């Protein structure tokens, strides 16, 4: 169980660092490029998607290693075989969708539960960042009094 806790903490820390660094990088990049304000938002959305796909992939790799290499549990259910199952399971957890067609056993349950919490926080962070960027770059006309 201690190993599962350590793995979970490392995954959450790496996910937060990835998220922070990608948002910081896009913020800095947007200050120096000259594109239309709405195009800037497309860049932001693309970077946010890349960040989330990276985080989901990180958890998927951990699930695969925990099951196939370290014997810390299994993902069972309607599996098709291969790494895509781990990615699908991770994406379902991260987005808190939780389809229910595959589920974890053993210590993978702890990691998957915390992934859902981390995903919720990171997706909310992305939404807040995007909102702030929209208010800055969107260029909406001001209301007349």
N, C-alpha and C positions, 0 to 999 in steps of 0.2 A: 504494500500500500504506500509506503514511503516513496518508492520509485515513481509511482503514478502521481503523487502529489508534486514531486520535483519536476517531472515532465510537464505537468499542467502549469506550474508556475513559470517555467521556462517558455512554454508556448505562448502564454498570455503576455509575458514581458516582450518577447520577440514580436508579437502581433502589434502591441502598442508602439514599439520602436519603429517598426515598418510603417505604421500608419502616420506617426508623427513626422518621420523623415520624408515620406512621400508628399504629405501636405505642405511641409515646409519648403521642399524643393519646388513644388508647383507654384507656391506663393512667390518665391524668389524669381522663378522663371517668368511669371506673368508680369512682373514689374519691368522686365527688360525686353519683352517682345512687343512688336507693334501689330496687333491684330484687332479686329473689331471686338467690342465688349461681349457680344453674344458668342463669338468664337472662343473667347476665353473660358466661358462656361462649359463649352464642349470639351476643352482641354481638361478642366477640373473634373468633369464627370468621367472622362476616360481614365484619369489618374486614380480617382476613387475606385473605379471598377478594377483596375490593375492591382491596387492595394488589397482589395477584398479577395480577389482571386488568388493572390499570393498568400494571404493569411489562411484561406481555405485549404490551399495546397499544402501549407506547412502542417496544419492539423491532419490532413489526409496522410501525409508521409509518416507522421507520428503514429497514427492509427495502424498503418501498415507495419511499421517496425514493432509496435507493441504486440501485435497479433502474430506476425510471421517470424520475428526474430527473438522476442523476449518472452513470449507466452503469457502476457498479462491480461488476456481476455480475447474475445472474438466478436466480430460483427457477423450476425446470423440473420437469416430470413431469405428473401427472394434475391439471392445474389446471382450475378452473371459471371463472376470470376474476373480477377484482375484488379488493377489499381483504380479503375474507374469506379468500382464499388466503394472504395475508401473515399474518393473525391466526392461522390454523390452523397455518401453518408455525412461527410464533413460539411458540405454545402447545406444539407438539410438541417444540420445542427446550428451552423453559423447564422443562418437566416431565421432560425427558430421555427422553420416550417414543420419539421418532424413528421415526415410522411408516414412512418410506422411500418413500412414494408421491410425494412431492415433495422436491427437494433443491436446495441452493445451488450456484452456480458462481461463479467469480471471487472477488472480495474478500468477498462475502457469506459465504463459507465460514468466514473468520476470525470474523466477528461472530456467526454461528450457533454456532460451537464455544464461544465465550466465554459466549454466552447460556446454554448448557447448564450450564456451571460456575456462573455467577451464579444461575441458577434453583435448582440443587442447594443452594447455600449459603443462599439466601433461604428456600426451603421448609424447610430444616433449622432455620433461625432461627425460623420460624413455629411449627414443631413444639415447639421448646424453650420458646418463649414461652407457647404454649398449655399445655404441661405445667406450667410454673411457675404459671400462672394457675389451672389446675385444682387444684393442690395448695393454693393459697391460698383459692380461692372455693368449691371443690366441697363442702366441709363433710362429708367422709366421716367416719363414726364412728371413734373411736380404738380400736385393738386393746386387748383386755384381756389382762393378763399372766397 
